[in-house]
Amino acid sequence: MYLCVLFQNLENMKNFAVFGVGGYVAPRHLKAIKETGNQMVAAYDKSDSVGIIDSYFPEAAFFTEMELFDRHVSKLKSTDNQLDIISVCTPNYLHDAHTRYALRLGTDVICEKPLVLNPWNVDVLQNVENETGRKVYNILQLRLHPSIIALKEKVDKAPQDIVYDVDLTYITSRGYWYYTSWKGSDSKSGGIATNIGIHFYDMLCYIFGKVQESVVHVATHDRVAGFIRFDKARVRYFLSINKKTLPKAVLENGKTTFRQIVINGEPFEFSDGFTDLHTESYRRILAGDGFGLDEVRPCIQIVYDIRNATPIGLKGEYHPLAALPCESHPFYTR
């Protein structure tokens, strides 16, 4: 019996490669690959500071040059280590190119958010999917959060004419390094709304429906604030990477991150339950229930529109924190 189960597990095991294995989010993917009973056979990153591999897959091949990675995985074809899936954890602006490469290599793709920076990139990926017969899946982990699932069920069951008033606040402090890195470049990260907010915008359209109107009040190097009217909600949002915008109580407690959603004047609690959402995402994908291109389109459109909007200033329905003063930054270059 034990041997039958062991053989079945080995038969179902998928071979992964990870692009951007030295990056901030990669450990969550390595953990997910391990915890779902699969293996990473190869990895690529421009940096060789990838000691994290030893904690998960020390025998995986590692490359700092894409050409050498490509040669290696080509040799793996028709062997027991042939790649099944590539996980893309590289900087945002490379997701599109690396996803296309992986599809044409003949693998499925699990890509970190944002999948791409522009709506038309989704259309091209759809074409490449059709050409190759492979699939792209995006990590949209908030859709798997128990509290978010419960909220969606509540909204879906409510009378269709109810429209909720929502305030979304997300502040996650970042140091000066942020502006020197690729994340400080709008053309590479997609800006604040894309880089730190994409999963929140996906969550909002997942729960409240299609966007009817989008207005940006403030957009600077360290924050973005605006208003979005969905089918079932009026949302004021404020996103920031500036520690000075944190509430006083949060600063006094020594915390550097603050996330809050207020719905019709009542706080909606979802602070806990984030730990294993990447692993749960992988389980769903491997079971054939991942989030594909159609699911990701709306949030890509939202952040694209925010990035390209002209801020109107403090007019209309703006988030209270939008009025906070903003200082220039010595290391920021657009």
Steps between C-alpha positions, in 0.01 A plus 500: 500500500780742597687428176184566296446837668868590458490408130182703451658806667811471282281461192311821583812700591559806284840635401532874556746771407496840671595826333612769745583251774710761684212745530283606793196286414682188379515325843119484504509318167778265610299417811187443292681269257640300792176483697299382200735204455683621191861583417701786356755364256640831372504870583613827348590839646741776398623508859682206654379584854269200497598305811129461575505210253687290757196506727279347234668350192880493542546266204329733252711637217550876519591753230571872488476515121179421313687349204661239726169430670338449160771259389465300820122462494510411132717202597240400760231443237385139475666419836352448845597860582326663205338825612125512556457847652704820528430738788575862413618717792708754308447881501157608375613628161653161413192290580359529150821397322579217741144367483510497119836322508371234739188434291707459185738271688199274548419555867209642694570820694427620853573872507522733795282809488475719305486257210576784256500880506266575208160361394615418146773275641222273628363472146839398363542238773161362402629458145815324622289270719296408193815441293671280759211328674650594839340706777586811702391534862533811716542516876187683622522376856247731664225314314591200717497685833217360716378846604494622140310191389243560775464866402444410134231251599330768711508754216378245245200411720407863574225678301634604160427869555726531808814707442766493772720789614856376539823658619819307417823602673828320444830643626814290484819689591795488262847647542709708261618182323156475338559803279839379378366153415280410204200547728556875501459519122139522378598346166638192676274456802183662371504752783363485854150381404638208300793401716334492842131520414426263212361223723273747683351629176449142386325426830270800456385411150472132602255597776325810369487453123601710201649849510257776403722800580859561611646829622850565634534780754868473595788313333859562613821303545381353831118485490189482289145584600178494305141388461358202310131430452430131449164338427442445870737739679635853521864465598738767630856370512836614635823306440837613628858386559580800722534420871389853587150425371446223757241567774652622826390190692671273247826695526488491879467122491814479286320358198585592142194372316133591524216347299137579558170469318196681636162402353200720575685639801594159644861370496542180302764280661730295278843556657561131574497201272760616244773250589412204278311664215775436244499131587122493472529678164734227377266227623212655306708543185630143510142380544397691186329783686743791461434861399569546131511789257130582507506540878802730496387740226286732717768584759763559230263748336433673835866565582579597140225762513623629837859524375396696193242727662552870568447566873217747564605602851281505809163511328197277533508178704862475608655290776571704817871410492529644149528841667825412680796716390746340261872573496734477203750215505875531426530155344183485294519531120196423288 
